[in-house]
Amino acid sequence: MIDIEKQTIEAVKKVSPAVVSVVMSKIIPTIRQSSPAMPFGPFGLFGVPLPEENLPDGGGASGPMEKVKVGGGSGFIVHPEGLVLTNKHVVFDPNAEYTVITSDEKEYTGRVVSRDPINDVAVLKIEVKDLPTVRLGNSNKIELGQTVVAVGNALGLFSNTVSKGIISGLGRKISDSLGQGGQVENLRNVIQTDVAINQGNSGGPLVNLDGEVIGINTAIIFGAQNIGFALPINWAKNDLEDIIKHGRIIKPFIGVRYIMLSKELQKKYALPVDYGALVVKDHVPGAQAVVVGSPAHKAGVRENDIILEINGKKLSEKHELADVVDSCNVGDEIEMTVMHGDKTTKVKTVLEERK
């Protein structure tokens, strides 16, 4: 009989030396000592910034400045010369400074090499060599009920915290918040797990019992018990290949916002079809259904059109437009079947690099 406890311990030993804490800091005005007591500091509980009007003297716009920790998460080393994989929402602020703390408690300045324009993945670089690294597994081989372990910086306080659970679901679709600016990213085909994932665990590894990283812990549902999500590691493998070859993450871009149609939506809105991607803008102020100058715009796609197929592949909830586009390369010519009103036409365009 397999000794699960022994396997778990060995898996943790393999991955822990390469797990890091990522600290985000910003330069802000020093709060005057005469100000009222603030039990959680100017950035509230768990590093969430308080509204400026809640800071003493409206935030203290004048006076001496100091560096203050405003957030953080976890990450893990994937290359011995200092490449660290984490979540994009952990390093979302281009104006912040990032510090990477390794398992031996050494601190290094972290430079954001690239943020994935589509997925919640980012890569940091620290200037040090001969670091311990994790071994990346194959997230396509994950199975329901499989035992997994999460390692990370729980609540931003407790480094190398270990939790164990199982894979609860596959192919989930969630929305993930990016920082304080109201940006929301829709993530598809993520892994659901019942492993205890806390704030600060974001960006840390989800590990199988062979000690291989199969996912990046990314989100929890507040108010729910034992429901967490992780990004499949195979997404990040492609990003790492891009960085090593090109110095940046390269993703194809088509330039539309959309919702995938279903029988329910067809019935509710009296639509002519029950499949395809309906091109519509979202609720974000200033959003465009079709980005001006994008490949879709150049092909003549407009708001309220329905993209039925790409390269002959029927688009549906199981075969989303974004997944099909992401399987292509920058510079590929694609053919789209587009419904405009009561007319259906085929148009071609060339995918560009997402900026």
C-alpha positions as CSV (number, residue, x, y, z in Angstrom):
1,M,0.0,0.0,0.0
2,I,1.3,3.5,-0.9
3,D,2.3,5.6,2.1
4,I,0.6,8.9,1.3
5,E,2.1,10.6,4.4
6,K,5.6,9.7,3.4
7,Q,5.0,10.8,-0.2
8,T,3.6,14.1,1.0
9,I,6.6,14.8,3.2
10,E,9.0,14.0,0.4
11,A,7.1,16.2,-2.1
12,V,7.3,19.1,0.3
13,K,11.0,18.6,0.8
14,K,11.5,18.7,-3.0
15,V,9.7,21.9,-3.6
16,S,10.1,24.0,-0.4
17,P,13.6,25.3,-1.0
18,A,12.4,26.9,-4.3
19,V,9.3,28.6,-2.8
20,V,9.6,32.4,-2.2
21,S,7.7,35.2,-0.7
22,V,7.0,38.3,-2.9
23,V,6.6,41.6,-1.2
24,M,5.1,44.7,-2.9
25,S,6.2,48.1,-1.5
26,K,5.4,51.7,-2.4
27,I,6.8,55.1,-1.3
28,I,4.1,57.0,0.6
29,P,4.0,60.0,2.9
30,T,4.9,59.3,6.5
31,I,1.8,59.5,8.8
32,R,2.3,62.0,11.6
33,Q,2.8,60.5,15.0
34,S,0.0,62.6,16.4
35,S,-2.6,60.9,14.2
36,P,-5.2,58.6,15.7
37,A,-4.2,55.0,16.3
38,M,-4.7,52.7,13.3
39,P,-4.6,49.1,14.4
40,F,-3.8,47.7,10.9
41,G,-1.7,50.6,9.6
42,P,-2.5,52.8,6.6
43,F,-3.0,49.7,4.4
44,G,-5.7,47.9,6.4
45,L,-6.0,44.3,7.2
46,F,-4.0,41.9,4.9
47,G,-2.4,44.8,3.1
48,V,-5.5,46.1,1.3
49,P,-5.1,49.9,0.9
50,L,-7.6,52.0,2.8
51,P,-9.3,54.9,0.9
52,E,-7.3,58.1,1.0
53,E,-9.9,59.9,2.9
54,N,-9.5,57.4,5.8
55,L,-5.8,58.3,6.1
56,P,-4.9,61.0,8.6
57,D,-4.8,64.5,7.1
58,G,-6.2,63.1,3.8
59,G,-3.2,60.8,3.4
60,G,-0.5,63.3,4.4
61,A,0.4,64.6,1.0
62,S,3.3,66.6,2.3
63,G,6.1,65.7,4.6
64,P,8.8,62.9,4.7
65,M,8.2,59.8,2.6
66,E,8.8,56.1,3.6
67,K,8.6,52.7,1.9
68,V,5.6,50.7,3.1
69,K,4.6,47.1,2.4
70,V,1.2,47.3,0.6
71,G,0.8,43.7,-0.5
72,G,2.4,40.5,-1.4
73,G,2.1,36.8,-2.3
74,S,4.1,33.8,-3.2
75,G,6.2,32.5,-6.0
76,F,8.6,29.7,-7.0
77,I,12.0,29.6,-8.7
78,V,11.9,27.9,-12.1
79,H,15.4,28.7,-13.3
80,P,18.7,28.6,-11.4
81,E,19.6,32.1,-12.6
82,G,16.7,33.7,-10.8
83,L,13.5,33.4,-12.8
84,V,10.5,33.4,-10.4
85,L,7.0,32.4,-11.4
86,T,4.0,34.0,-9.7
87,N,0.5,35.5,-10.3
88,K,0.1,38.7,-12.3
89,H,-2.2,40.1,-9.7
90,V,0.7,39.7,-7.1
91,V,2.8,42.1,-9.2
92,F,0.1,44.1,-11.0
93,D,1.4,47.6,-10.1
94,P,4.1,48.9,-12.4
95,N,4.9,51.7,-10.0
96,A,5.6,49.5,-7.0
97,E,8.8,47.9,-5.9
98,Y,9.1,44.1,-5.4
99,T,11.2,42.2,-3.0
100,V,11.7,38.4,-3.3
101,I,12.5,36.6,0.0
102,T,14.0,33.1,-0.5
103,S,13.5,30.1,1.8
104,D,16.9,30.9,3.5
105,E,15.4,34.4,4.4
106,K,17.7,36.3,2.0
107,E,16.1,39.3,0.2
108,Y,16.6,40.3,-3.4
109,T,15.1,43.1,-5.6
110,G,12.7,41.6,-8.0
111,R,12.3,42.9,-11.5
112,V,9.1,42.1,-13.4
113,V,10.3,40.5,-16.6
114,S,6.8,40.0,-18.1
115,R,3.2,39.9,-17.3
116,D,1.0,37.5,-19.3
117,P,-1.5,39.7,-21.2
118,I,-4.1,36.9,-21.1
119,N,-3.6,34.7,-18.0
120,D,-2.9,35.5,-14.4
121,V,0.8,34.7,-14.8
122,A,4.0,36.8,-14.3
123,V,7.7,36.3,-14.2
124,L,10.2,38.1,-11.9
125,K,14.0,38.1,-12.2
126,I,16.3,38.3,-9.2
127,E,20.1,38.8,-9.7
128,V,21.5,35.7,-8.2
129,K,22.7,32.3,-9.6
130,D,22.7,28.7,-8.6
131,L,19.3,28.8,-7.0
132,P,17.2,25.7,-6.1
133,T,14.4,25.2,-8.6
134,V,11.1,23.2,-8.8
135,R,10.4,20.5,-11.3
136,L,7.4,21.3,-13.6
137,G,4.9,18.5,-14.2
138,N,2.2,18.1,-16.8
139,S,-1.1,19.6,-15.9
140,N,-2.8,17.8,-18.8
141,K,-2.4,14.6,-16.7
142,I,-4.2,15.8,-13.6
143,E,-7.1,13.6,-12.5
144,L,-10.1,14.2,-10.2
145,G,-9.5,13.0,-6.7
146,Q,-5.7,13.3,-7.1
147,T,-3.9,14.3,-3.9
148,V,-2.1,17.7,-4.1
149,V,-0.2,20.0,-1.8
150,A,0.0,23.8,-1.8
151,V,3.0,25.6,-0.4
152,G,3.1,29.4,0.1
153,N,3.2,32.5,2.2
154,A,-0.1,32.3,4.1
155,L,-1.6,35.7,5.0
156,G,1.7,37.3,4.1
157,L,3.0,36.2,7.5
158,F,3.8,32.5,7.5
159,S,6.3,31.5,4.8
160,N,6.4,27.9,3.5
161,T,3.0,27.0,4.9
162,V,1.9,23.6,3.6
163,S,-1.7,22.5,2.9
164,K,-2.9,19.2,1.5
165,G,-6.1,18.2,-0.4
166,I,-7.4,16.8,-3.6
167,I,-8.3,18.0,-7.1
168,S,-12.0,18.8,-6.8
169,G,-12.8,19.9,-10.4
170,L,-11.2,20.6,-13.8
171,G,-12.0,23.0,-16.6
172,R,-13.5,25.7,-14.3
173,K,-14.2,29.2,-15.4
174,I,-13.7,32.1,-12.9
175,S,-13.2,35.8,-12.7
176,D,-10.0,37.1,-11.0
177,S,-9.6,40.6,-9.7
178,L,-6.3,42.4,-10.5
179,G,-5.3,44.8,-7.8
180,Q,-7.3,47.8,-6.7
181,G,-8.2,49.3,-10.1
182,G,-11.3,47.3,-10.7
183,Q,-9.8,45.2,-13.5
184,V,-11.2,41.7,-13.8
185,E,-9.7,38.8,-15.7
186,N,-11.8,35.9,-16.9
187,L,-9.8,32.7,-16.5
188,R,-10.8,29.5,-18.3
189,N,-9.9,25.8,-17.7
190,V,-8.6,26.4,-14.2
191,I,-8.1,23.7,-11.6
192,Q,-10.5,23.5,-8.6
193,T,-9.0,22.2,-5.3
194,D,-10.1,21.8,-1.7
195,V,-6.6,22.6,-0.5
196,A,-6.7,25.5,2.1
197,I,-5.5,28.5,0.1
198,N,-5.2,31.8,2.0
199,Q,-4.4,35.3,1.1
200,G,-0.6,35.4,0.5
201,N,-0.7,31.9,-1.1
202,S,-1.4,33.4,-4.5
203,G,1.5,32.7,-6.9
204,G,2.6,29.6,-4.9
205,P,2.9,26.1,-6.3
206,L,0.3,23.4,-6.4
207,V,2.3,20.1,-6.2
208,N,1.6,16.5,-6.9
209,L,3.0,13.7,-4.7
210,D,6.0,13.3,-7.0
211,G,7.0,16.8,-6.0
212,E,6.2,18.3,-9.4
213,V,4.5,21.6,-9.8
214,I,1.2,21.1,-11.7
215,G,-0.5,24.5,-11.0
216,I,-0.1,28.0,-9.7
217,N,-2.4,28.9,-6.8
218,T,-4.4,31.9,-7.9
219,A,-7.8,32.5,-6.2
220,I,-10.2,31.7,-3.5
221,I,-13.9,32.3,-3.1
222,F,-14.6,34.4,0.0
223,G,-17.2,33.0,2.3
224,A,-16.8,29.5,0.8
225,Q,-15.2,26.6,2.5
226,N,-12.4,24.6,0.8
227,I,-12.9,26.1,-2.7
228,G,-9.7,27.3,-4.3
229,F,-8.3,27.5,-7.8
230,A,-5.0,27.1,-9.6
231,L,-3.8,27.8,-13.1
232,P,-2.5,24.8,-15.0
233,I,1.3,24.8,-15.1
234,N,1.4,24.1,-18.8
235,W,0.2,27.7,-19.4
236,A,3.3,29.0,-17.6
237,K,5.6,26.6,-19.5
238,N,4.7,28.3,-22.8
239,D,5.4,31.7,-21.1
240,L,8.8,30.6,-19.9
241,E,9.7,29.4,-23.3
242,D,8.8,32.8,-24.7
243,I,10.9,34.6,-22.1
244,I,14.0,32.4,-22.6
245,K,13.7,32.8,-26.4
246,H,12.4,36.3,-26.9
247,G,12.7,38.1,-23.5
248,R,8.9,38.6,-23.2
249,I,5.6,36.6,-23.2
250,I,4.1,36.5,-26.7
251,K,0.4,35.9,-27.2
252,P,-1.8,36.2,-30.3
253,F,-4.4,39.0,-30.4
254,I,-7.7,39.2,-32.3
255,G,-9.3,42.2,-30.6
256,V,-12.8,41.5,-29.6
257,R,-14.9,41.2,-26.4
258,Y,-17.6,38.6,-26.5
259,I,-19.9,36.2,-24.7
260,M,-20.2,32.6,-25.7
261,L,-23.8,31.7,-26.8
262,S,-25.8,28.7,-25.5
263,K,-29.4,27.4,-25.9
264,E,-30.4,29.4,-22.9
265,L,-29.1,32.7,-24.2
266,Q,-30.6,32.0,-27.7
267,K,-34.0,31.5,-26.1
268,K,-33.7,34.5,-23.7
269,Y,-32.6,37.0,-26.4
270,A,-34.3,35.4,-29.5
271,L,-30.9,34.9,-31.2
272,P,-30.7,33.1,-34.6
273,V,-28.1,30.5,-33.3
274,D,-27.2,28.8,-30.0
275,Y,-23.4,28.7,-30.6
276,G,-20.6,31.1,-31.5
277,A,-19.1,34.2,-29.9
278,L,-21.5,37.2,-29.7
279,V,-19.3,40.4,-30.0
280,V,-20.3,42.8,-27.2
281,K,-18.6,45.3,-25.0
282,D,-18.5,44.7,-21.2
283,H,-19.4,47.1,-18.4
284,V,-16.0,48.7,-18.0
285,P,-16.2,52.4,-18.9
286,G,-14.7,53.1,-22.3
287,A,-14.6,49.5,-23.3
288,Q,-14.8,48.6,-27.0
289,A,-16.6,45.5,-28.4
290,V,-14.0,45.5,-31.3
291,V,-10.6,47.2,-30.7
292,V,-10.0,49.8,-33.4
293,G,-7.1,48.7,-35.7
294,S,-7.1,45.1,-34.4
295,P,-7.1,42.1,-36.6
296,A,-10.9,41.6,-36.1
297,H,-11.6,45.3,-36.9
298,K,-9.5,45.0,-40.1
299,A,-11.5,41.9,-41.1
300,G,-14.8,43.9,-40.8
301,V,-16.1,42.4,-37.5
302,R,-18.4,44.8,-35.7
303,E,-20.4,44.9,-32.4
304,N,-23.3,42.4,-32.3
305,D,-21.8,40.2,-35.0
306,I,-21.6,36.5,-34.1
307,I,-18.3,34.7,-34.9
308,L,-19.5,31.1,-35.6
309,E,-16.2,29.4,-36.6
310,I,-12.5,29.9,-36.7
311,N,-10.5,27.9,-39.3
312,G,-13.6,25.6,-39.6
313,K,-13.8,24.9,-35.9
314,K,-17.2,25.6,-34.4
315,L,-17.1,27.9,-31.4
316,S,-19.1,26.9,-28.3
317,E,-18.9,27.0,-24.5
318,K,-16.5,24.1,-24.7
319,H,-14.5,25.6,-27.5
320,E,-14.2,29.3,-26.6
321,L,-12.9,31.9,-29.1
322,A,-10.0,32.8,-26.7
323,D,-8.9,29.1,-26.5
324,V,-8.9,28.7,-30.3
325,V,-7.0,32.0,-30.8
326,D,-4.5,31.1,-28.1
327,S,-3.7,27.8,-29.9
328,C,-2.5,29.8,-32.9
329,N,0.7,31.8,-33.3
330,V,1.3,35.5,-33.9
331,G,1.4,36.0,-37.7
332,D,-1.0,33.2,-38.4
333,E,-3.7,33.9,-41.0
334,I,-7.1,32.7,-39.7
335,E,-10.5,32.4,-41.4
336,M,-13.6,33.3,-39.5
337,T,-17.2,32.6,-40.3
338,V,-19.1,35.6,-39.2
339,M,-22.9,36.3,-38.9
340,H,-23.8,39.9,-39.5
341,G,-27.6,40.3,-39.2
342,D,-29.1,37.7,-41.4
343,K,-26.0,37.3,-43.6
344,T,-23.1,34.8,-43.0
345,T,-19.7,35.5,-44.6
346,K,-16.2,34.1,-44.3
347,V,-13.4,36.7,-43.7
348,K,-9.7,36.3,-43.2
349,T,-7.2,38.2,-40.9
350,V,-3.7,37.9,-39.5
351,L,-3.2,37.6,-35.8
352,E,-1.0,40.2,-34.2
353,E,1.0,40.2,-30.9
354,R,-1.0,41.3,-27.9
355,K,0.6,44.3,-26.3
